[in-house]
Amino acid sequence: MSAAAPVPAHTVDELMIATLAREFDDSTRAFNGAVSYIPVCAYLLARRTHAPGLVWAASSIAIDADPVQLGESTLSDSIWGGATMLSNSPFDFWAYAQGMRYNTFAFRGAQIDRYGNVNNSVIGPYARPRVRLPGGGGMADLSCMIPNIYLWSTTHDRKTFVPRLDFRSGIGWGDGGGHRERLGLPGGPRLCITNLCVMDFHAELKAMRLKSLHQGVTVGAVQDATGFEVLLPETEIPQTVPPDAEQLRVLREQVDPTAMRLREFR
Amino acid sequence: MTIEQAAALVPDGSTVAIGGLSMNCSPMAMVRELIRQGRRDLRVVAIVNGMAVDWLIAAGCLRRLVTALISFEGLGLAPHFRRAAESGAVEVEEYSEYLLIARLRAAATRVPFIPTKAGLGTDIIGLHPETTRLEADPVTGEAYVACTPLPVDVAIVHAHAADEHGNVRVDPKLIWMDNEIVNAAQTTIVTVERIVPHHTFVATPERTTYPRFVVTAVAEAPWGAYPTSCFPQYAHDAQFYADYTQAARDEAAFGRFWRERVAGPQTHCAFLEASGGQAALMRLRRGAP
């Protein structure tokens, strides 16, 4: 190997998207829900770089969509350009999801716990919530059906990463250990990518474990920002691999030229 | 039938399912008419929705809400839904999307329940032990959720075209979850972009979505999904969503907005005019029908 090329300047949204994109390959068959700019960018980036065979159904509807830019909603026709099929929810989508023809799903939560379960329903007591959130939509369903689950969060803090959810709208590894398997559910969460770090899940406990730190972030900073103990690997914790020049170029020029992804950072 | 006549088919206190998906194709002209006619105590089923539900709550028409998700997506939380749910003014029956589809199918097919693995291990199931029961297969012991019927009194959906007999075309046949609510409903009201001659249905029967015996009433309402979208003809109006959300931050401002832009206008045309009329609509125009 020649000397490493200098790391191009990049921002945390670009780092998160490039990291998620690297998880996908030609066997990835994905779809997306509401306000899902980070995974949508990652699917498109992967497909336009190293995984041309990746399947992505825009809004869970427009299969193989190839939009020239993203719109203000990830559930609207603004991102359906170039699709080869507009699939119908009742006949196509749910059958493909339950049959694991789709195999990859990314979601986030207003609250996330150590096992990758998420809450998008209420903050506070259910009957009289302090904040009524939109609700999980299809999250409770799809988190039971899809084997490769990825979590992301643009707000890695103690409000988001909590010891106990106020409500479990979507299941990750459930109560940890073999809970998901006992329920007869396939796979489970693979990674949780945040604005501070990347976490995977301990093989037996199925609890979050630090995998890599974004540049300039310390173990202490992650632990301080997390409402539960983050497991540490036995080996040294590497820095998250930065996006390469080609990833940055494709993301900025082709995938999301109007930077709609920044809407996730408001 | 006129929009006014069709809206009169919805009784106070009934269970009304509203079509569309998020910012796509909700029957907004009919929702507005229900508000104008002062409907009360509705139990609304809206699987994934935003503006239609927020209007019905703002107008005080809605008592209970059966839903999986209510938001304005990237444009924020639905303000009246949020407030009413937090204060307890509206009772929210929260399910997930597929559990609602399964419950509607159980109603449509007249079976005691439909089994699914959707929702296992989440708190959604525990909210409704009477309608989504956790059970185990008597032979294998495998866990499943038994989704009991969710009967609907009136389904209201928006579509592209109908003929004078009430045959309806969603064209292209992108029907979201609308057919689930139509199949589960006793009465189905459809608003359409336009009424077309019957012979056009006979010429292309493969494009028909709902046959006349499934449809109770049809009302012509061009731009009837506005400010949501009607793919591929027009997009949702992001400016309306932004103005609405902005106004909702202040009671007086919202009162003005509500009178001028939503409930006040006497007719569907006047309503469209209040948001900028022809010039504004042309900016939302996509492909030709």
Interface residues (C-beta under 8 A of the other chain):
Chain A: A34 V35 I61 E72 S73 T74 L75 S76 D77 S78 L86 N88 S89 P90 W94 Q98 N117 S121 Y126 A127 R128 P129 R130 V131 R132 L133 P134 G135 G136 G137 G138 M139 A140 D141 S143 C144 M145 F167 R168 S169 G170 I171 G174 H179 R180 L183 G184 L185 M260 R263
Chain B: L21 S22 M23 N24 V48 T67 A68 L69 I70 S71 E73 G74 L75 L77 A78 F81 R82 A85 E86 G88 V92 E94 S96 E97 Y98 L99 I101 T116 K117 A118 G119 L120 G121 T122 D123 I124 L127 E142 A143 P172 K173 L174 I175 W176 M177 N179 E180 S229 F231 P232 A235 H236 A238 R286
